[in-house]
Amino acid sequence: MIADGFSGCSSPALGAILSMIKRAINIIQIIVPILLMISLIFTFIKLMNDPDNKKLLPRIKNAALATVIVFMIPVFVNVVMSMLGENFSVSACWNSIHQTSSRPTYINPYGDKQNQMIINNPDDYEKGNPRKQGTPLDVKSGFTKYSTGKLDYYVYLPPEATTNMPMIVWLHGDNPRVEWTLNNRIGETAYKAGVPVIMVEPFAGTDFGSRSNPGWYEGGLIPEVKKIADIVCEAYQCDTENINIGGHSRGAIGTWMTVSAYPNYFHAAAPISCCSFYGMKASSFSGMKVWAWRGSGAGTGDNNDDIYACMQGDVNAVKAYAKEVRYTIQPNTTHGDATDKPAHSEEFVKFMFEK
């Protein structure tokens, strides 16, 4: 598990110190050159009014040199840290610290009325009695859009969000906008069940499932999924011992494979309607909880005997390592509808998010 948001740091204290140093360098890199440029402007004005003043030229040269040096300090530090490599604890910690931007305001992630998000303010909920998790967060409930530069992603925060909440990363299948109308209910269900959760939904593009953008694993997107999880957990101070993952169809492939790539990172996994396909590492599920689901009816994927056999094989393989494994075949349910039941199930969210 990551430690207080600093995934490559040997201790939270080291991460906090280096994070402050990195922020200080960034501030110095901006403010000092501005001040030096202002000084240069005033020196030039003096020189124009007094061309014979020989003391002004050295001042101009020194200010220009100082501006270049200050601007290059972060570049030099980053080069040194990269040369030291991940085996050196300080450089590994330094390279893992993300400088997240300020949080943008709430937006609706859906561009048309048919797929608009319903869950966007506290009045949409039967509040029940959600368990308090930590210090209250001064944030707005609902979904907010972010971007890593490579992937957009949406972060759901429940009403009365606090620090130290569980988090789930949910990976969509071939039709993300349709799937989101089902998947986003996991956050609402968890809130009603008293296990409020941060929900993170990466968006891999409208061409997801095409030859140019085939999938989470096939497309090489798994490191980006992990990066997003690290950034969000640090930003909202999630429970680092309760980071979870799930997904439907190609998202299920991504779920099996992401856990395989990052052992000891996830608390629970929920792959729905597909198997790993690409050499899952069962030992990476050590100590985890796993609840796999699929539909029994016809539909893309689930009417294929190879999919049935492959999912059963994955489930059997992780049973030797996982803390608890469940496998549910939903009657009268198609491939595309298989997410609906767990998304509305309080038993499912408690299984995933309760320790």
C-alpha positions in Angstrom: 0.0 0.0 0.0 1.1 3.6 -0.5 2.1 5.5 2.6 0.1 8.8 3.0 0.1 9.4 -0.7 3.8 9.2 -1.3 4.0 5.9 -3.2 7.7 5.7 -3.6 8.7 7.0 -0.2 10.2 4.9 2.6 8.3 6.9 5.2 5.5 9.6 5.2 7.9 12.0 7.0 10.4 11.8 4.1 7.6 12.2 1.6 6.3 15.3 3.4 9.7 16.9 3.6 10.6 16.3 0.0 7.2 17.4 -1.1 7.7 20.8 0.7 11.1 21.2 -0.8 9.7 20.5 -4.3 7.0 23.0 -3.8 9.5 25.6 -2.5 11.7 25.1 -5.5 8.8 25.6 -7.8 7.8 28.8 -6.1 11.4 30.1 -6.2 11.6 29.2 -9.9 8.7 31.5 -10.6 9.1 34.4 -8.1 12.9 35.0 -8.2 13.2 35.3 -12.0 10.3 37.8 -11.9 12.0 39.9 -9.2 15.3 39.7 -11.1 13.6 40.8 -14.4 12.0 43.8 -12.6 15.4 44.7 -11.3 16.9 44.4 -14.8 14.2 46.7 -16.2 14.9 49.4 -13.6 18.7 49.0 -14.2 18.2 49.5 -17.9 16.2 52.6 -17.3 19.0 54.0 -15.1 21.5 53.1 -17.8 19.5 54.9 -20.4 19.4 58.0 -18.2 23.1 57.7 -17.3 25.0 55.9 -20.1 28.4 56.7 -18.6 27.6 54.9 -15.3 30.1 51.9 -15.5 28.6 50.3 -12.4 25.3 49.4 -14.1 26.6 47.0 -16.7 28.0 44.5 -14.2 24.7 44.6 -12.4 22.8 43.7 -15.6 25.1 40.8 -16.3 24.9 39.5 -12.8 21.1 39.7 -12.7 20.8 37.9 -16.1 23.2 35.2 -14.9 21.3 34.8 -11.6 18.0 34.5 -13.5 19.3 31.6 -15.6 20.8 29.8 -12.6 17.6 30.0 -10.6 15.5 28.8 -13.5 17.8 25.8 -14.0 17.9 24.6 -10.4 14.8 22.3 -10.7 16.2 20.9 -14.0 19.5 20.1 -12.3 17.9 18.5 -9.2 15.6 16.4 -11.4 18.5 15.2 -13.5 20.5 14.2 -10.4 17.5 12.4 -8.9 16.9 10.5 -12.2 20.6 9.5 -12.4 20.5 8.2 -8.8 17.6 5.9 -9.8 14.9 4.2 -7.9 17.3 2.1 -5.7 18.2 5.3 -3.7 15.5 6.0 -1.2 15.6 9.8 -1.5 15.5 9.9 -5.3 12.8 7.2 -5.4 10.7 9.3 -3.1 11.4 12.5 -5.0 10.4 11.0 -8.3 7.2 9.6 -6.9 5.8 12.9 -5.6 3.1 14.3 -7.8 2.5 18.0 -7.9 -1.3 18.0 -8.3 -3.0 21.1 -9.6 -5.8 22.9 -7.8 -9.0 21.0 -7.9 -11.4 22.2 -10.6 -15.0 23.0 -9.9 -17.8 20.5 -10.4 -18.8 19.7 -13.9 -21.3 17.3 -15.4 -19.2 14.6 -17.2 -22.0 13.8 -19.6 -22.6 15.8 -22.8 -26.2 14.9 -23.4 -29.4 14.6 -21.4 -29.8 10.9 -21.9 -26.6 10.1 -20.0 -26.6 12.9 -17.4 -25.3 12.2 -14.0 -28.0 12.1 -11.4 -25.8 11.9 -8.3 -24.5 15.5 -7.9 -25.8 16.9 -4.6 -26.6 15.7 -1.1 -30.4 16.0 -1.7 -30.2 13.1 -4.1 -29.6 10.7 -1.3 -31.4 9.0 1.5 -28.7 9.9 3.9 -29.1 7.1 6.4 -26.2 7.0 8.9 -22.9 7.0 7.1 -19.9 6.2 9.2 -17.5 9.1 9.8 -14.0 8.3 8.6 -11.8 11.2 9.6 -11.5 14.9 9.2 -14.3 16.5 7.1 -13.2 17.6 3.6 -14.2 21.0 2.3 -15.3 19.6 -1.1 -18.5 19.4 -3.2 -20.2 16.0 -3.6 -20.7 14.5 -7.0 -18.2 14.0 -9.9 -15.4 16.3 -10.9 -13.2 16.0 -14.0 -9.4 15.8 -14.0 -6.7 14.9 -16.5 -3.2 13.4 -16.3 -2.5 14.6 -19.8 -2.9 11.1 -21.2 -6.3 10.2 -19.6 -9.3 12.1 -18.4 -10.8 10.8 -15.2 -13.7 11.5 -13.0 -13.7 11.6 -9.2 -16.9 11.0 -7.2 -17.0 12.3 -3.6 -20.0 11.4 -1.4 -21.8 14.0 0.7 -20.1 14.8 4.0 -16.8 13.4 2.6 -13.9 13.0 5.0 -10.3 11.9 5.0 -9.4 8.2 5.4 -12.3 7.0 3.2 -12.0 3.8 1.0 -11.4 4.4 -2.7 -12.4 2.3 -5.7 -11.0 2.7 -9.3 -13.6 1.5 -11.8 -12.5 0.6 -15.4 -15.1 0.8 -18.1 -15.6 -1.5 -21.1 -16.2 -0.8 -24.8 -19.1 1.6 -24.2 -18.0 3.8 -21.3 -20.8 6.4 -21.4 -23.6 3.8 -21.3 -21.8 1.8 -18.6 -21.3 4.9 -16.4 -25.1 5.2 -16.0 -24.8 1.9 -14.0 -21.3 2.0 -12.6 -21.7 5.4 -10.8 -24.3 3.9 -8.6 -21.6 2.1 -6.6 -20.8 5.4 -4.9 -24.4 6.1 -4.1 -25.0 2.6 -2.8 -21.9 2.7 -0.6 -23.0 6.0 0.9 -26.4 4.7 1.8 -24.8 1.5 3.3 -22.7 3.6 5.6 -19.4 2.9 3.9 -18.9 6.2 1.9 -16.2 5.8 -0.8 -14.2 7.8 -3.2 -14.9 6.5 -6.7 -12.5 7.1 -9.6 -13.5 6.5 -13.2 -10.7 6.8 -15.8 -12.0 7.5 -19.3 -10.0 5.9 -22.1 -11.7 7.7 -25.0 -14.7 7.2 -27.2 -12.7 5.0 -29.5 -12.0 2.5 -26.7 -12.1 -1.1 -27.9 -10.8 -0.2 -31.4 -7.6 -1.4 -32.9 -5.8 1.8 -32.1 -7.1 1.8 -28.5 -7.8 -1.8 -27.7 -7.9 -2.0 -23.9 -6.5 -1.2 -20.5 -3.9 -3.9 -20.6 -3.5 -4.3 -24.4 -3.2 -0.5 -24.7 -0.6 -0.1 -22.1 -2.8 2.0 -19.8 -2.3 0.1 -16.6 0.6 2.4 -15.4 -1.7 5.4 -16.0 -4.5 3.8 -13.9 -2.0 3.4 -11.0 -0.8 7.0 -11.4 -4.4 8.2 -11.2 -5.0 6.1 -8.1 -1.9 7.6 -6.4 -2.8 11.2 -7.3 -6.5 10.9 -6.1 -5.6 9.1 -2.9 -3.0 11.7 -2.0 -5.3 14.7 -2.9 -8.1 13.4 -0.7 -6.1 11.6 1.9 -7.8 8.2 1.3 -7.4 5.1 3.4 -4.2 3.7 1.8 -5.1 0.3 3.2 -8.4 0.3 1.4 -7.8 1.0 -2.2 -10.0 -1.1 -4.5 -10.5 -1.8 -8.2 -13.2 -3.2 -10.4 -14.4 -3.1 -14.0 -16.7 -4.6 -16.6 -15.8 -6.5 -19.8 -12.5 -5.0 -21.0 -12.5 -3.3 -17.6 -12.5 -6.7 -16.0 -9.5 -7.7 -18.0 -7.9 -4.5 -16.7 -8.9 -5.3 -13.1 -7.2 -8.8 -13.2 -4.1 -7.4 -14.9 -3.7 -4.2 -12.8 -3.8 -6.2 -9.6 -1.2 -8.6 -11.1 1.0 -5.7 -12.0 0.8 -4.0 -8.5 0.8 -6.7 -5.7 0.0 -5.5 -2.2 -1.6 -2.3 -3.4 -5.3 -3.2 -3.6 -7.7 -4.3 -0.8 -10.4 -5.8 -3.0 -11.2 -6.5 -6.6 -14.4 -6.9 -8.6 -13.9 -8.2 -12.2 -17.2 -8.4 -14.0 -17.9 -10.3 -17.2 -14.4 -11.2 -18.4 -11.2 -12.9 -17.5 -7.5 -12.0 -17.6 -6.5 -13.4 -21.0 -2.9 -12.1 -20.6 -1.1 -14.2 -18.0 -2.6 -13.0 -14.7 -0.3 -13.4 -11.6 -2.5 -15.1 -9.0 0.0 -14.5 -6.1 -0.5 -10.7 -6.5 -4.0 -11.3 -5.0 -2.5 -12.4 -1.7 -4.6 -11.3 1.3 -7.2 -9.6 -0.9 -10.9 -10.0 -1.2 -12.2 -10.8 -4.7 -15.8 -10.9 -6.0 -16.1 -11.9 -9.6 -19.5 -11.6 -11.4 -20.9 -12.5 -14.8 -24.3 -12.9 -16.4 -25.8 -16.2 -17.4 -27.7 -15.0 -20.5 -26.6 -14.3 -24.1 -24.6 -11.3 -25.0 -21.1 -10.3 -26.1 -18.6 -12.4 -24.2 -20.8 -14.2 -21.7 -22.3 -16.6 -24.2 -18.8 -17.8 -25.0 -17.7 -21.0 -23.4 -14.1 -19.8 -23.5 -15.0 -16.8 -21.3 -16.8 -19.1 -18.8 -13.8 -21.4 -18.5 -11.3 -18.5 -18.4 -13.1 -16.7 -15.6 -13.5 -19.9 -13.6 -9.8 -20.6 -14.1 -8.9 -17.1 -12.8 -11.2 -17.5 -9.7 -9.7 -20.9 -8.9 -6.2 -19.6 -9.3 -6.6 -16.6 -6.9 -8.4 -18.8 -4.2 -5.0 -20.2 -3.2 -3.8 -16.6 -2.3 -6.8 -14.3 -1.6 -8.3 -13.7 1.8 -11.9 -14.4 0.4 -13.2 -15.1 -3.1 -16.7 -15.1 -4.3 -18.0 -15.9 -7.8 -21.6 -15.0 -8.8 -23.3 -16.0 -12.0 -26.4 -13.9 -12.2 -29.5 -15.7 -13.7 -31.3 -14.1 -16.6 -28.6 -11.4 -17.0 -26.7 -10.5 -20.1 -23.1 -9.4 -20.5 -24.0 -5.7 -20.6 -26.3 -5.8 -17.6 -24.0 -7.7 -15.3 -22.8 -4.6 -13.5 -26.3 -3.5 -12.4 -26.8 -5.9 -9.5 -23.5 -5.3 -7.7 -23.8 -1.5 -8.3 -27.1 -1.5 -6.3 -26.1 -4.2 -3.7 -25.3 -3.1 -0.2 -23.8 -6.6 0.4 -21.4 -6.0 -2.4 -20.2 -2.5 -1.2 -19.8 -3.8 2.3 -17.8 -6.7 1.1 -15.5 -4.4 -1.0 -15.0 -1.5 1.5 -15.3 -3.0 5.0 -12.0 -4.4 6.4 
